[in-house]
């Protein structure tokens, strides 16, 4: 089992949902979040409030899923990013689940 994590801008909700459907990930959760990106790589406590920007409305998807489905999702995300240069690429990560109650 893997923990599949995907981040995207809010406008890509349908795109990411379609990618998950293509990869046959049937159950996933979505949370709204605000993404921040600084132009400089300063030490965070020295620049806690950044440039007072509101940030970008973003989404955080996650699913506990089978290894093959997580790998397929990441392949589809890479393909989407290669074909669509939007300036806001979808990011996908996979992490092993060592133990669960499931």
N, C-alpha and C positions, 0 to 999 in steps of 0.2 A: 504494500500500500504506500502511496505517496501523498504528500500535501502539495497540491498544485495552487500556485498563487499567480494572479494576473493583475496588473495595474494598467489603467487606461484613462483617457479623458472621458468625461461623461457622454460626449457625443458618440463614442464608440461602443455604447451599451449593446446595440443590436449586432454590431460586428463581432464583438467578443462572444455574445450569446450564440451566434451562428457558428463560430469556431468551436465552441464547446459542444454544440449539437453535432457538428461534423465529426468530432473526435469521440462521440458517443459518451460524453460525460453528462449523465442524466441528472445529477443532483449537485448544485453549487449554490453558494451564498454570494450576495453582493452588498457591499457597504459603501456609502458615500464618504468621501474624504476630500481634503484640500491639499493639493500638491504644491510644494514650494521648490524653487530652484534659484540658487544664487549664482551670480555671474562670476564671483570670486570664491575660491576655496578657503575662506577665512575660518578661524577657529569658531565653532558655533556659539559658545557663550559670549564671545566678543561681539557677535552680530545676531543676537537672539531674535530681534524683530526684523531682521533683513532690511529691505528697502521700503517697508511699510506697504508692500503690495498685497493685494487680497489673495493671491495664489490662483491656482487653476482648479476648477471643479473636476474632481477625479473619482474613479471607481476602483474598488479593491474587491476582486473576485477570489474566492477560495473554494477548494473542493478536496475532500479525501477520496482518492480514486485509485484505480488499478494502475500499475506501472505503465503498461502499454498505452493506456488512454492519456496519461500525463505526457508521455513522450510524443504522442501524435498531436496533442494540443500545442506543444512547444514548436513542433515542426510547422504546423499551420500558422502560428503566430509569426515565425520567421518568414514564411512565404508571404503572408500578408504585408509585413513590413517591407520586404524586398520589392513588392509590386506597388506599394502605396507610400510615397514619400510625403507624409502629411506634416512633418515637423514634430509630431507627437507620437512616436512609435509605441505600440503596445509592448509591454514587458511581461514575460512569463518566467516563472521559477518553479523548480521542483525540489522537494526535500523529502528524504526518507522518513517514514513513520516507524520507529523502532518498537513501539509497544502501544497497544490501545485496549480499550474495554469492549470494542466492537467485535 
